[in-house]
Amino acid sequence: MANWSLFGRRDLLGLTMTGVALGTLGPLARGARAQGTNQGAKLKIATIGAGREGGAIGTILAKQGHPVMFSSRNPDGLKDLVASAGPNASAGTVEQAVAFGDVVFVVVPYTAVEQIGKDHGKALAAKVLVMDVSNPIPRRDGEDFVKSVDAQGGPGVMTQKWLPGAHVVRAFNAIGSGQLTAEGHRAGEMAGVPIAGNDPKAIEVASALSRELGFEPVLVGDLAMGKYLRPGTPLGGVHTVAELKQIAATLK
Ligand SMILES: NC(=O)c1ccc[n+]([C@@H]2O[C@H](COP(=O)([O-])OP(=O)(O)OC[C@H]3O[C@@H](n4cnc5c(N)ncnc54)[C@H](OP(=O)(O)O)[C@@H]3O)[C@@H](O)[C@H]2O)c1
């Protein structure tokens, strides 16, 4: 059951974030708000995990003008990715990336998140936003692991438990790497992306970055609702903003 201590449910579903003031975040966020432009100072982005999804997200943001540091356990293997992402991109160890980023995207197999919290939790707690794009997937992570995550509140609640004090937002969990490029900044009505989080400022930054990735954010609730932000749920895949709001209103 979601904990609506921060917002009323209606308030949450009404926030597609277009009306959320970014003024408190200063020029960084105001620059990020300018969809598809490189105006204003740019948040430094780190990715932990630079495979299909982390690579795609970091590449888009690097091309939007953000300094991006990709990381994995084997940063030497990221040279091709860095070259294709362009001059704003670099690669480093996870420790270097966490130190580099104003915002950190966690885009790894979900089984890795607990250890990342043990190794880097203190540094991650100091970031304005930790974007949790990772999912527990039975065929990759094991049925028992996924059942255990779900029994403890699902991804979102568990990410927050493993990254204590971090300003976590879940987003882009069920938008595939190919869909990011194909549907981001698409012609006509912008595709929506469901997001879930507890911290208002982190939600604002996540919303601005979602727009830079070419998707209109729809806040569906707090991190307890993060359990629905994964492949195979009604919110999974690409939907319009109106569809996401309609689906989210049926979930609890
Ligand atoms: N693929 C998609 O379309 C998609 C869409 C939405 C969400 N997701 C989610 O995003 C996450 C990543 O998926 P993916 O498809 O991008 O996987 P992937 O292509 O296998 O990439 C995983 C990345 O994580 C790194 N990694 C693994 N363990 C790590 C650790 N302990 N510390 C640091 N880096 C680590 C890997 O590099 P090293 O092994 O070299 O460390 C690799 O760069 C998953 O949780 C997935 O469910 C994926």
The ligand as an SDF file (V2000), in Angstrom:
LIG
                    3D

 48 52  0  0  0  0  0  0  0  0999 V2000
   17.6210   -3.0320  -21.4700 N   0  0  0  0  0  0  0  0  0  0  0  0
   16.5180   -2.3200  -21.3540 C   0  0  0  0  0  0  0  0  0  0  0  0
   15.8550   -2.0310  -22.3640 O   0  0  0  0  0  0  0  0  0  0  0  0
   16.0630   -1.8560  -19.9830 C   0  0  0  0  0  0  0  0  0  0  0  0
   14.9840   -0.9570  -19.9010 C   0  0  0  0  0  0  0  0  0  0  0  0
   14.6010   -0.4640  -18.6610 C   0  0  0  0  0  0  0  0  0  0  0  0
   15.2480   -0.8850  -17.5070 C   0  0  0  0  0  0  0  0  0  0  0  0
   16.2820   -1.7910  -17.6200 N   0  0  0  0  0  0  0  0  0  0  0  0
   16.9410   -2.2200  -16.3760 C   0  0  0  0  0  0  0  0  0  0  0  0
   18.2130   -1.6240  -16.3670 O   0  0  0  0  0  0  0  0  0  0  0  0
   19.1370   -2.5060  -15.7440 C   0  0  0  0  0  0  0  0  0  0  0  0
   20.2790   -2.7660  -16.7070 C   0  0  0  0  0  0  0  0  0  0  0  0
   19.7550   -3.4250  -17.8580 O   0  0  0  0  0  0  0  0  0  0  0  0
   20.5970   -3.5000  -19.2020 P   0  0  0  0  0  0  0  0  0  0  0  0
   19.7240   -4.1510  -20.1880 O   0  0  0  0  0  0  0  0  0  0  0  0
   21.2170   -2.1790  -19.5000 O   0  0  0  0  0  0  0  0  0  0  0  0
   21.7260   -4.5360  -18.7490 O   0  0  0  0  0  0  0  0  0  0  0  0
   23.1310   -4.8010  -19.4270 P   0  0  0  0  0  0  0  0  0  0  0  0
   23.1310   -4.4060  -20.8470 O   0  0  0  0  0  0  0  0  0  0  0  0
   23.4920   -6.2100  -19.0520 O   0  0  0  0  0  0  0  0  0  0  0  0
   24.1030   -3.8000  -18.6280 O   0  0  0  0  0  0  0  0  0  0  0  0
   24.2970   -3.9170  -17.2390 C   0  0  0  0  0  0  0  0  0  0  0  0
   25.3970   -2.9460  -16.8530 C   0  0  0  0  0  0  0  0  0  0  0  0
   25.5560   -2.9940  -15.4410 O   0  0  0  0  0  0  0  0  0  0  0  0
   26.9650   -3.1390  -15.1520 C   0  0  0  0  0  0  0  0  0  0  0  0
   27.0810   -3.8020  -13.8790 N   0  0  0  0  0  0  0  0  0  0  0  0
   26.6540   -5.0240  -13.5270 C   0  0  0  0  0  0  0  0  0  0  0  0
   26.9090   -5.2570  -12.2370 N   0  0  0  0  0  0  0  0  0  0  0  0
   27.4870   -4.1170  -11.7460 C   0  0  0  0  0  0  0  0  0  0  0  0
   27.9830   -3.7170  -10.4750 C   0  0  0  0  0  0  0  0  0  0  0  0
   27.9290   -4.5310   -9.4140 N   0  0  0  0  0  0  0  0  0  0  0  0
   28.5090   -2.4790  -10.3530 N   0  0  0  0  0  0  0  0  0  0  0  0
   28.5670   -1.6560  -11.4090 C   0  0  0  0  0  0  0  0  0  0  0  0
   28.1260   -1.9730  -12.6470 N   0  0  0  0  0  0  0  0  0  0  0  0
   27.5990   -3.1940  -12.7990 C   0  0  0  0  0  0  0  0  0  0  0  0
   27.4860   -3.9520  -16.3370 C   0  0  0  0  0  0  0  0  0  0  0  0
   28.8560   -3.8090  -16.5320 O   0  0  0  0  0  0  0  0  0  0  0  0
   29.9620   -4.7490  -15.8630 P   0  0  0  0  0  0  0  0  0  0  0  0
   29.4130   -6.1520  -15.9020 O   0  0  0  0  0  0  0  0  0  0  0  0
   31.1780   -4.5230  -16.7230 O   0  0  0  0  0  0  0  0  0  0  0  0
   30.1440   -4.2200  -14.4840 O   0  0  0  0  0  0  0  0  0  0  0  0
   26.7490   -3.2740  -17.4740 C   0  0  0  0  0  0  0  0  0  0  0  0
   27.3870   -2.0650  -17.8280 O   0  0  0  0  0  0  0  0  0  0  0  0
   18.3770   -3.7740  -15.3880 C   0  0  0  0  0  0  0  0  0  0  0  0
   18.0010   -3.7560  -14.0290 O   0  0  0  0  0  0  0  0  0  0  0  0
   17.1640   -3.7120  -16.2940 C   0  0  0  0  0  0  0  0  0  0  0  0
   16.0460   -4.3970  -15.7750 O   0  0  0  0  0  0  0  0  0  0  0  0
   16.7010   -2.2640  -18.8160 C   0  0  0  0  0  0  0  0  0  0  0  0
  1  2  1  0
  2  3  2  0
  2  4  1  0
  4  5  1  0
  4 48  2  0
  5  6  2  0
  6  7  1  0
  7  8  2  0
  8  9  1  0
  8 48  1  0
  9 10  1  0
  9 46  1  0
 10 11  1  0
 11 12  1  0
 11 44  1  0
 12 13  1  0
 13 14  1  0
 14 15  2  0
 14 16  1  0
 14 17  1  0
 17 18  1  0
 18 19  2  0
 18 20  1  0
 18 21  1  0
 21 22  1  0
 22 23  1  0
 23 24  1  0
 23 42  1  0
 24 25  1  0
 25 26  1  0
 25 36  1  0
 26 27  1  0
 26 35  1  0
 27 28  2  0
 28 29  1  0
 29 30  1  0
 29 35  2  0
 30 31  1  0
 30 32  2  0
 32 33  1  0
 33 34  2  0
 34 35  1  0
 36 37  1  0
 36 42  1  0
 37 38  1  0
 38 39  2  0
 38 40  1  0
 38 41  1  0
 42 43  1  0
 44 45  1  0
 44 46  1  0
 46 47  1  0
M  CHG  2   8   1  16  -1
M  END
$$$$
